[in-house]
């Protein structure tokens, strides 16, 4: 069994703050060939996940703590959606055709992907 504990999220936040990209992750899957791959991602203010796509499957993001700004883009790079995303706002499912960048608003944010 793999757990995501408050202590682990705190440690990941401390580690992320020391890294150039201001984020770190912890894999929950054992092998990259597994059909379902999940990870926790700790992000600090100033990090930016550039728009990217997963053309062969959708992506589900679940905030565990903190607040995030999430933008959705179309093929031309135009913003088609935006949201302030936090634990109380629930999960966000992104279809394969959408670009999904994300940036942090508050310290010690962590999400499940």
Secondary structure, 3 states (H helix, E strand, C coil): CCCCCHHHHHHHHHHHHHCCCCEEEEECCCCCCCCCCCEEEEECCCCEECCCCCCCCCEEEEEEECEEEEEEECCCCCEEEEEEEEHHHCEEEECCCCEEEEEECCCCEEEEC
